[in-house]
Amino acid sequence: MRILIATVTAGAGHLQAAAALEEAWRAAHPADTVERVDVLDFVSKLSRKLYSEGYVKVIDHAPELYAHLFKKTDSPALMRKLTRVRRTFAGRANAKFVKHVKEFRPDVMLCTHFLPLEITGAMLAKDAEFRPFTACVVTDFEAHALWMEPSVNLYCVAAEETKARLVARGVKAEEVVVTGIPVAAKFSQAVDAAAVRKAYGLRDDLPTLLVLSGGFGMGPVAEILAELDKVPTPFQTLVVAGRNEELRRELAGQDRKHPTHVLGFVRNMHELMTISDLLITKPGGLTTSEALALGKPLFILNPIPGQEAANSDFLLQHGAAEKANRTEDLPFRIGQLLGSKKLAAMARAAKELGQPAAAAAVCREVARRCASKL
């Protein structure tokens, strides 16, 4: 079979989920032709910059505006009314991607963003011979109405709550399967924790906090570290500044009360999470799923209204996370958690929620359904 995995650069999560799916499909079906593409690779540099960077800037500088847009567009009835308009615009604005898809002739399309779903829908409406099996892989714990495309054959979702939301909104129950959010295979592999701690100069007798800024280095990381210095309980901190080199240099040059190791962009997140006792992070769907796959509890700080708030609600409901809306609350809250029975209970809850084999589950279900149609 010919498998096209389509995504969009709008935050790192969609890309990571697509990469995990490619890895899993190649492992399960090595004879298949698999290609992973970013829709934005087929548009002008200006369009790509506006789409990818615009998303980040709105979230960073105008979260209230983003929350308003998120809420207003989260209406299946509105999305159904706009289906033709959305498809027409998506098809015309992404003509080069449409051409590529026609030339590739996929039997299966796995989409980890709603934009390729809109484009596929437009193609299906025009071409009776274009009929790939289309799977929508939702990368958060709540499915926004934008993910709901009439052309989708199968929705792969994070949890039973996500499935229930889609079904309540009119999707047939048999077209939704709970797989978890795809994460890389390395989040299922054993890690030599002692060796990793030694490599980073970490002590074995101190709890480790992992502070994540996301791939773009967003968030009040400096403020978080300043507040963590006020925690009386001894601990050590790993900080990942992502691709923000300016932030990394700034943080690395500061003195801290607690031992602190500042890193830039990393490719061994599975190792860093494995050796950590608590993650302080934004609750993006992929970061959350990676942490849960390893049974790591999260402390969520000021989630972005919209999908992060929904992810936060899910984690809090299941006891795998704690949340604060202000950095000044950190010293008291973190001080209470470190070494407590509650932190251990959060870790157990996280492990129960984790689905490290989600990528393989998506591929297995899609392949099964495709085989049943032959």
C-alpha positions, 0 to 999 in steps of 0.5 A, a space after each residue: 500500500 501507499 501511505 501518506 502521512 500529512 501534517 502542518 507546522 503549527 506547534 511541534 506536536 503535530 509534527 512529532 505525532 506524524 513522525 511517530 506514525 511513520 516510524 510505527 507504520 514502517 516497522 509494521 509494514 516494511 514493504 509499503 511505500 510511506 511518505 510524511 509531508 508538511 502541507 506548509 512545504 508546498 506553499 510560499 515562504 511568506 505563507 509558511 511564515 504567517 501560518 506557523 509563526 502567526 500561530 505562535 505569536 497569537 498564543 504568546 501575545 494574545 491568548 485571550 484572542 486565541 481563546 475567543 477564536 477557539 471557542 467561537 469556531 468550536 461548533 459542529 453546526 457552524 463547521 458543517 455550514 462552512 464545509 464548502 467554503 473551507 474545502 474550496 479555500 483549502 484546495 485553492 490555497 494548497 494547489 501544489 500539495 493537491 498536485 503532490 497528493 494526486 501524483 503520490 496516489 495514496 491508499 491511506 492518508 493519516 492526518 495529524 492536523 485538520 488542514 490536510 483533512 480539509 484539502 482531502 475533503 475538497 479533492 474527494 468532492 471533485 474526483 470520484 476516483 480519489 478515495 484513500 482511506 482517511 484517518 484523522 489522528 487528533 493530537 489533543 485530549 479534546 477534539 475541536 470542531 475543526 477536526 470534524 471533516 465529513 470525508 474522514 473514515 476513522 478518528 483515532 483519539 486520545 481517550 474515551 472522553 474524546 470519543 464521547 465528545 465526537 459521538 455526542 457531536 454526531 460522529 458514528 461510534 464505530 468510526 472512532 477508536 481510542 488509541 492514544 496520541 502517537 508518541 515515538 517508540 523510544 518512550 516505550 524503551 528501557 533507559 539506564 537512568 543511573 547512566 543518564 543522571 551521571 552524564 548530566 552530573 545529577 545527584 542520586 539523592 535529590 528529586 529532579 524537576 524537569 522544566 520544559 519551555 516547548 520547542 519554541 522556547 516560549 513561556 515564563 521559564 526565567 520566572 519559574 526558576 526564580 520562584 523555584 529558588 524559594 522552595 526550601 526542600 532540596 531538589 535539582 532542576 533540568 531546564 529545556 529551553 528548546 530552540 530559543 538560544 537566547 533564552 538558554 544563554 540567559 538562563 545558563 548565566 544565572 546563579 541558582 540556589 538549587 542545582 540547575 542544568 540548562 539545555 537547549 534543543 534536545 533529542 533525548 526527551 525520553 531520557 530526561 523524562 525518565 530521570 525526572 520526578 515531576 515535569 513543570 510544563 505547558 500541557 500540549 497534547 504530545 508532551 503530555 502523552 510522552 510524560 504519561 507514557 513514562 508514568 511521569 506526573 505534571 505540574 501545569 502552569 497557566 495553560 493557554 485557553 483552548 486545547 491546553 486548558 482542555 488537556 489540563 482539565 483531563 489530567 486534573 480529572 484523572 489525578 495525574 497533574 496539579 495546576 497553578 495559574 500564577 508563578 508566585 504560587 509555585 514555591 508553596 505548591 512544589 514544596 508541598 508535592 516533593 517527597 509526598 504521597 500525593 506525588 507518588 499517587 500522581 505518578 501512578 495515575 499518569 502510568 495508568 493513563 499512558 499509552 506508549 504504543 499509541 502509534 502502533 495502535 493507530 497503524 494496526 486499526 487503520 490496516 485492519 479496516 483497510 483489509 476488511 474493505 478489500 
